Amino acid sequence: MATNSDTAAQARLNQYFDRVGDILGTDSRRESFAMYAAGILGDGERKSMEPIAARACADPKTADATHQRLLHFTTDAKWNDRAVRRFASQYVVGQMAAREQVTDWIVDDTGFLKQGSHSVGVQRQYTGSAGKVANCQIGVSLSIATPTAHAPIDFELYLPTCWTDDPKRRAEAKIPDELQFKTKPELALGMIERAHHDGIPPGVVLADAAYGSSRVFREGIRALDLHYGVGVDPKTTVFLLDDDDLPQGEKLSVRKLAQTVHSKKGFRRCTWRQGTNTSMSARFMVRRVIPAHTGGPQLEEREPLWLVVEWRDGEDAPANFFLTSFPRNVNTKALIRRLMQRWRTERIYQDLKGEFGLDHFEGRRFAGWHHHVSVVLCCYAFVLAERVRAFFCPDKNA
């Protein structure tokens, strides 16, 4: 027998599906979305179209027709991914922000391992998912985090030039004519701009060096009046600042600056998190700098930043370098702990792939990949909103 809590949750799920259905527009799309989402949320091990269709049919003879309906819904039906994702993100972030302050916007990317060369965007490229160069697609993501919860709200498929510059491949994958090549930082900045436009509560943008090394990416974040804490390449050059935030000495790479400071014993240990068996700590250097890049504003007009360098135990040299736009009076320990929050995105990818079938899509077309991801994001948003509600609300029927 269902409890009152179960009944209330089911009612919320039905209302949630109805609101997504209003965005999709037609009865056929409503029904297909509900079936696809139920398959994503269900217990089936494989969450691609064909097994979802098979599980949804009491009569095996109807499975093929149902599969064709789902295939049309994901690959050919022209529904608005942006509108669906906007609703899902506002729904889940609204639940999160009602209970805790939004602290971080996390940018990262993950790989989708593939066989063959026909899945849109696939090529041999490095992915952290495999820890090596592999035949894969790359999806760039934006997630929103509070101190205890985190939700992915947007994804973009990275299309290498071997796809954007090949008319035959574009036609086969039905890549929109207006879509041109964009770097991963450009894709990420576009998602950040959309989230800002959609009224997502502000947070500090966290990203690794693949994104943070881009001056345009950093400046784009600040143009939205958001702060950032991003990794940068060790070759990034800066000017060290004095106590009045004025440049002193010659420009140095952040690696060279770290070596200079290390010789003066300028690193201090900081613990940023308690792990399962031990505390997570390393030695850090924190200094005020301004970037010494070419292009952009004149040197005297550039914003002073914090340079943070992490030197892990047992390593011969520091491996992680960060620039952050946090104000001058920020607490050093709080600054370091905030930068270390980017690791949370790895748990998001584990959940999306392990529980929601993010990487199970087997279609080859551009629209199909994005439609599948939109349904997954919708499902994750509802489940996380229910977890937040249950964790923070004593009356679980509220």
VEXDREN-2710 file (C-alpha; in Angstrom, 1 decimal):
% VEXDREN-2710
k/r/px/py/pz
1/MET/0.0/0.0/0.0
2/ALA/1.4/3.4/-0.9
3/THR/2.1/5.8/1.9
4/ASN/0.9/9.4/2.0
5/SER/4.5/10.4/1.1
6/ASP/4.5/8.1/-1.9
7/THR/1.1/9.4/-3.1
8/ALA/2.3/13.0/-2.8
9/ALA/5.5/12.3/-4.7
10/GLN/3.5/10.5/-7.5
11/ALA/1.2/13.5/-7.7
12/ARG/4.2/15.9/-8.0
13/LEU/5.7/13.6/-10.7
14/ASN/2.4/13.7/-12.6
15/GLN/2.2/17.5/-12.4
16/TYR/5.9/17.7/-13.4
17/PHE/5.3/15.6/-16.5
18/ASP/2.2/17.6/-17.3
19/ARG/4.2/20.9/-17.2
20/VAL/6.9/19.4/-19.5
21/GLY/4.1/18.2/-21.7
22/ASP/2.7/21.8/-22.0
23/ILE/6.1/22.8/-23.4
24/LEU/6.3/19.9/-25.8
25/GLY/2.9/20.8/-27.2
26/THR/1.3/17.8/-28.8
27/ASP/-0.4/14.7/-27.3
28/SER/2.0/12.4/-29.2
29/ARG/5.1/14.2/-27.8
30/ARG/3.6/14.2/-24.3
31/GLU/3.0/10.4/-24.4
32/SER/6.5/9.7/-25.9
33/PHE/8.2/11.9/-23.3
34/ALA/6.3/10.2/-20.4
35/MET/7.3/6.8/-21.8
36/TYR/10.9/7.8/-22.3
37/ALA/11.2/9.4/-18.9
38/ALA/9.6/6.4/-17.2
39/GLY/12.2/4.2/-18.9
40/ILE/15.0/6.5/-17.7
41/LEU/13.6/6.5/-14.1
42/GLY/12.9/2.8/-14.1
43/ASP/15.0/-0.1/-13.0
44/GLY/16.1/-1.3/-16.5
45/GLU/19.8/-1.8/-16.9
46/ARG/19.9/-0.4/-20.4
47/LYS/18.2/3.0/-21.0
48/SER/18.3/3.4/-24.7
49/MET/15.2/3.6/-27.0
50/GLU/14.8/-0.1/-27.9
51/PRO/14.9/-1.6/-24.4
52/ILE/12.8/1.2/-23.0
53/ALA/10.2/0.4/-25.7
54/ALA/10.3/-3.3/-24.9
55/ARG/9.8/-2.8/-21.2
56/ALA/6.9/-0.4/-21.9
57/CYS/4.9/-3.0/-23.9
58/ALA/2.8/-5.7/-22.3
59/ASP/2.5/-7.3/-25.8
60/PRO/5.9/-8.0/-27.4
61/LYS/4.2/-7.6/-30.8
62/THR/3.8/-3.9/-30.2
63/ALA/7.4/-3.2/-29.1
64/ASP/8.6/-2.4/-32.6
65/ALA/5.9/0.2/-33.2
66/THR/6.6/1.7/-29.8
67/HIS/10.3/1.8/-30.6
68/GLN/9.5/3.7/-33.8
69/ARG/7.5/6.3/-31.8
70/LEU/10.4/6.9/-29.5
71/LEU/12.8/7.0/-32.4
72/HIS/10.7/9.7/-34.0
73/PHE/10.4/11.6/-30.7
74/THR/14.2/11.7/-30.1
75/THR/15.6/12.1/-33.6
76/ASP/13.0/13.8/-35.8
77/ALA/10.4/15.6/-33.6
78/LYS/11.1/19.4/-33.5
79/TRP/10.7/20.3/-29.8
80/ASN/12.6/22.9/-28.0
81/ASP/15.5/21.6/-25.8
82/ARG/16.2/25.0/-24.4
83/ALA/12.6/25.5/-23.1
84/VAL/12.5/22.0/-21.6
85/ARG/15.8/22.4/-19.9
86/ARG/14.9/25.9/-18.6
87/PHE/11.8/24.5/-16.9
88/ALA/13.7/21.6/-15.4
89/SER/16.6/23.8/-14.1
90/GLN/14.3/26.4/-12.6
91/TYR/12.3/23.6/-10.9
92/VAL/15.2/21.9/-9.3
93/VAL/17.3/25.0/-8.5
94/GLY/14.2/26.6/-7.0
95/GLN/13.9/23.7/-4.6
96/MET/17.7/23.8/-3.8
97/ALA/17.8/27.6/-3.3
98/ALA/14.7/27.6/-1.0
99/ARG/16.8/25.6/1.5
100/GLU/20.4/26.6/0.9
101/GLN/22.2/29.4/-0.9
102/VAL/23.5/28.5/-4.4
103/THR/27.3/28.7/-4.1
104/ASP/28.8/27.4/-7.4
105/TRP/28.3/27.0/-11.1
106/ILE/30.5/24.1/-12.2
107/VAL/31.7/23.7/-15.8
108/ASP/33.3/20.4/-16.9
109/ASP/33.1/17.9/-19.7
110/THR/32.7/14.1/-20.0
111/GLY/33.2/11.5/-22.6
112/PHE/30.8/9.1/-24.3
113/LEU/32.8/6.2/-25.6
114/LYS/31.7/5.0/-29.0
115/GLN/32.4/2.3/-31.6
116/GLY/32.8/3.4/-35.2
117/SER/32.8/6.9/-36.7
118/HIS/29.1/7.8/-37.4
119/SER/27.8/9.1/-34.1
120/VAL/27.7/12.9/-34.3
121/GLY/30.8/14.5/-32.9
122/VAL/32.8/11.4/-32.4
123/GLN/36.5/11.3/-33.0
124/ARG/39.6/10.1/-31.2
125/GLN/40.2/12.7/-28.5
126/TYR/41.2/12.9/-24.8
127/THR/38.5/12.2/-22.2
128/GLY/38.9/12.2/-18.5
129/SER/36.2/9.5/-18.4
130/ALA/38.7/7.0/-19.8
131/GLY/41.8/8.9/-18.7
132/LYS/43.3/8.7/-22.2
133/VAL/42.6/9.4/-25.9
134/ALA/39.7/7.3/-27.0
135/ASN/37.0/7.2/-29.7
136/CYS/34.3/9.2/-28.1
137/GLN/31.9/12.2/-28.1
138/ILE/32.5/15.0/-25.6
139/GLY/29.7/16.7/-23.7
140/VAL/30.3/20.0/-22.0
141/SER/28.1/20.5/-18.9
142/LEU/27.0/23.2/-16.5
143/SER/25.9/22.2/-13.0
144/ILE/24.6/24.3/-10.1
145/ALA/25.6/23.5/-6.5
146/THR/24.7/24.4/-3.0
147/PRO/26.8/23.2/0.0
148/THR/25.0/19.8/0.0
149/ALA/23.3/19.4/-3.4
150/HIS/24.3/19.7/-7.0
151/ALA/22.3/19.5/-10.2
152/PRO/23.3/19.4/-13.9
153/ILE/21.2/21.9/-15.8
154/ASP/22.6/22.1/-19.3
155/PHE/24.8/20.2/-21.8
156/GLU/26.3/20.9/-25.2
157/LEU/27.8/18.4/-27.6
158/TYR/31.3/19.4/-28.7
159/LEU/31.6/19.2/-32.5
160/PRO/35.2/19.0/-33.8
161/THR/36.0/20.7/-37.1
162/CYS/36.1/17.3/-38.8
163/TRP/32.3/17.5/-38.3
164/THR/31.5/21.1/-38.7
165/ASP/33.6/21.5/-41.8
166/ASP/32.4/18.3/-43.5
167/PRO/29.2/18.9/-45.5
168/LYS/28.5/15.2/-45.9
169/ARG/28.8/14.5/-42.2
170/ARG/26.7/17.5/-41.4
171/ALA/23.9/16.3/-43.7
172/GLU/24.0/12.8/-42.3
173/ALA/23.8/13.9/-38.7
174/LYS/21.4/16.7/-39.5
175/ILE/23.6/19.4/-37.9
176/PRO/21.7/22.7/-38.2
177/ASP/23.0/25.0/-40.9
178/GLU/23.5/27.9/-38.6
179/LEU/25.6/25.9/-36.2
180/GLN/29.4/26.6/-36.6
181/PHE/32.5/25.3/-34.8
182/LYS/32.8/26.4/-31.2
183/THR/35.5/25.7/-28.7
184/LYS/34.6/24.0/-25.4
185/PRO/35.1/27.4/-23.5
186/GLU/32.8/29.0/-26.0
187/LEU/30.1/26.3/-25.5
188/ALA/30.5/26.7/-21.7
189/LEU/30.2/30.4/-21.8
190/GLY/27.0/30.1/-23.9
191/MET/25.4/27.9/-21.2
192/ILE/26.5/30.3/-18.5
193/GLU/24.9/33.2/-20.4
194/ARG/21.7/31.2/-20.8
195/ALA/21.5/30.3/-17.1
196/HIS/22.1/33.9/-16.2
197/HIS/19.4/35.1/-18.5
198/ASP/17.0/32.5/-17.1
199/GLY/17.4/33.8/-13.6
200/ILE/19.4/31.0/-12.0
201/PRO/20.7/32.3/-8.7
202/PRO/24.4/33.4/-9.1
203/GLY/27.3/31.4/-7.9
204/VAL/31.1/31.3/-8.4
205/VAL/32.0/29.7/-11.8
206/LEU/34.4/26.8/-11.2
207/ALA/36.3/25.1/-14.1
208/ASP/39.5/23.4/-14.9
209/ALA/42.4/24.7/-17.0
210/ALA/40.8/23.7/-20.3
211/TYR/38.4/26.5/-19.7
212/GLY/40.1/28.9/-17.3
213/SER/43.1/29.3/-19.6
214/SER/40.8/31.2/-22.0
215/ARG/41.0/34.9/-21.4
216/VAL/37.7/35.4/-23.3
217/PHE/36.0/32.8/-21.1
218/ARG/37.1/34.6/-17.9
219/GLU/36.2/38.0/-19.2
220/GLY/32.8/36.7/-20.3
221/ILE/32.0/35.5/-16.8
222/ARG/33.0/38.8/-15.2
223/ALA/30.9/40.7/-17.8
224/LEU/27.9/38.9/-16.3
225/ASP/29.0/40.1/-12.9
226/LEU/29.8/36.6/-11.8
227/HIS/33.0/35.6/-10.0
228/TYR/35.2/32.7/-11.1
229/GLY/37.7/30.3/-9.7
230/VAL/39.4/28.5/-12.6
231/GLY/42.4/26.4/-13.4
232/VAL/45.0/27.8/-15.7
233/ASP/47.9/26.5/-17.7
234/PRO/51.3/26.5/-15.9
235/LYS/52.6/28.7/-18.7
236/THR/50.1/31.5/-18.0
237/THR/52.0/34.7/-17.3
238/VAL/51.2/37.2/-14.5
239/PHE/52.6/40.2/-12.7
240/LEU/53.0/39.9/-9.0
241/LEU/51.2/42.8/-7.1
242/ASP/52.4/44.6/-4.0
243/ASP/50.3/45.5/-1.0
244/ASP/48.6/48.3/-3.0
245/ASP/47.8/46.0/-5.9
246/LEU/50.4/47.6/-8.1
247/PRO/52.6/45.5/-10.4
248/GLN/56.1/44.8/-9.3
249/GLY/59.0/43.1/-11.1
250/GLU/58.8/41.3/-14.5
251/LYS/56.1/39.1/-15.7
252/LEU/56.5/35.4/-14.8
253/SER/54.8/32.2/-15.7
254/VAL/52.7/30.9/-12.8
255/ARG/55.0/27.9/-12.7
256/LYS/58.1/30.0/-12.4
257/LEU/56.5/32.2/-9.7
258/ALA/55.6/29.1/-7.7
259/GLN/59.2/27.9/-7.9
260/THR/60.4/31.3/-6.7
261/VAL/58.0/31.4/-3.8
262/HIS/58.8/27.8/-2.9
263/SER/62.5/28.7/-2.4
264/LYS/61.3/31.2/0.2
265/LYS/59.1/28.6/1.9
266/GLY/56.0/30.4/0.8
267/PHE/53.6/27.4/0.7
268/ARG/51.3/26.6/3.6
269/ARG/49.2/23.5/4.3
270/CYS/45.4/23.7/4.1
271/THR/42.8/21.0/4.7
272/TRP/39.8/21.5/2.5
273/ARG/37.7/18.4/3.2
274/GLN/37.5/15.4/5.4
275/GLY/37.7/12.2/3.3
276/THR/36.4/8.8/4.2
277/ASN/39.6/7.7/5.9
278/THR/41.7/10.8/6.1
279/SER/41.6/14.6/5.6
280/MET/42.1/16.0/2.1
281/SER/45.0/18.5/2.3
282/ALA/48.0/19.9/0.4
283/ARG/50.3/22.9/0.5
284/PHE/49.1/26.1/-1.2
285/MET/50.6/29.4/-2.3
286/VAL/48.2/32.4/-2.5
287/ARG/49.3/35.6/-4.1
288/ARG/47.8/38.7/-5.7
289/VAL/48.5/39.1/-9.4
290/ILE/47.2/40.5/-12.6
291/PRO/47.3/38.6/-15.9
292/ALA/50.1/39.5/-18.4
293/HIS/48.3/38.2/-21.5
294/THR/48.3/40.1/-24.8
295/GLY/45.1/41.6/-25.9
296/GLY/42.2/42.8/-23.8
297/PRO/42.2/45.8/-21.5
298/GLN/45.4/47.8/-20.8
299/LEU/47.5/46.6/-18.0
300/GLU/46.4/49.3/-15.6
301/GLU/42.7/48.5/-16.3
302/ARG/43.0/44.8/-15.6
303/GLU/41.3/43.4/-12.5
304/PRO/43.6/42.1/-9.7
305/LEU/43.2/38.4/-9.1
306/TRP/44.2/35.8/-6.6
307/LEU/46.7/33.2/-7.9
308/VAL/46.4/29.9/-6.0
309/VAL/48.9/27.1/-6.5
310/GLU/48.4/23.6/-5.1
311/TRP/51.4/21.4/-4.3
312/ARG/50.3/17.9/-3.4
313/ASP/52.3/15.6/-1.1
314/GLY/54.7/13.3/-2.8
315/GLU/55.0/15.3/-6.0
316/ASP/58.2/17.0/-7.2
317/ALA/56.4/20.2/-8.4
318/PRO/53.0/21.9/-8.1
319/ALA/50.5/20.6/-10.7
320/ASN/47.4/22.8/-10.2
321/PHE/47.3/26.5/-10.8
322/PHE/44.2/28.7/-10.3
323/LEU/43.1/32.3/-11.0
324/THR/40.1/33.6/-9.1
325/SER/38.3/37.0/-9.1
326/PHE/37.4/36.8/-5.4
327/PRO/37.7/40.2/-3.7
328/ARG/40.9/41.1/-1.8
329/ASN/39.4/40.5/1.7
330/VAL/38.5/36.9/1.1
331/ASN/39.5/34.4/3.7
332/THR/42.3/32.3/2.3
333/LYS/41.0/28.9/3.7
334/ALA/37.5/29.7/2.4
335/LEU/39.0/30.5/-1.0
336/ILE/40.9/27.2/-1.2
337/ARG/37.9/25.2/-0.1
338/ARG/35.8/26.8/-2.7
339/LEU/38.2/26.0/-5.5
340/MET/38.3/22.4/-4.4
341/GLN/34.5/22.1/-4.9
342/ARG/34.9/21.3/-8.6
343/TRP/35.4/17.6/-7.8
344/ARG/31.7/17.3/-7.2
345/THR/31.0/17.3/-10.9
346/GLU/32.5/13.8/-11.1
347/ARG/29.8/12.5/-8.8
348/ILE/27.2/14.1/-11.0
349/TYR/28.6/12.2/-14.1
350/GLN/28.6/9.0/-12.1
351/ASP/24.9/9.4/-11.2
352/LEU/23.9/10.5/-14.8
353/LYS/25.6/7.6/-16.4
354/GLY/25.1/4.9/-13.8
355/GLU/21.5/5.7/-12.8
356/PHE/20.0/7.7/-15.6
357/GLY/21.5/6.3/-18.8
358/LEU/23.1/9.5/-20.0
359/ASP/25.6/7.6/-22.1
360/HIS/23.2/5.0/-23.4
361/PHE/21.9/6.9/-26.4
362/GLU/22.6/4.9/-29.6
363/GLY/21.4/7.4/-32.2
364/ARG/23.7/9.3/-34.6
365/ARG/22.0/12.6/-35.1
366/PHE/22.6/15.9/-33.5
367/ALA/19.0/16.6/-32.4
368/GLY/18.7/13.1/-31.1
369/TRP/21.7/13.4/-28.7
370/HIS/20.3/16.7/-27.3
371/HIS/16.8/15.4/-27.0
372/HIS/18.0/12.4/-25.0
373/VAL/20.1/14.5/-22.8
374/SER/17.1/16.9/-22.2
375/VAL/15.0/14.0/-21.0
376/VAL/17.8/12.7/-18.7
377/LEU/18.2/16.2/-17.2
378/CYS/14.5/16.5/-16.6
379/CYS/14.5/13.1/-14.8
380/TYR/17.6/14.0/-12.7
381/ALA/16.0/17.4/-11.8
382/PHE/12.9/15.8/-10.4
383/VAL/14.7/13.1/-8.4
384/LEU/17.1/15.6/-6.9
385/ALA/14.2/18.0/-6.0
386/GLU/12.5/15.1/-4.2
387/ARG/15.8/14.3/-2.3
388/VAL/16.2/17.9/-1.3
389/ARG/12.6/18.1/-0.2
390/ALA/12.9/14.9/1.9
391/PHE/16.2/15.9/3.4
392/PHE/15.3/19.4/4.4
393/CYS/11.6/19.3/5.0
394/PRO/10.4/17.6/8.3
395/ASP/6.9/17.3/6.8
396/LYS/7.6/15.2/3.7
397/ASN/4.0/15.9/2.4
398/ALA/4.7/19.6/2.2
END
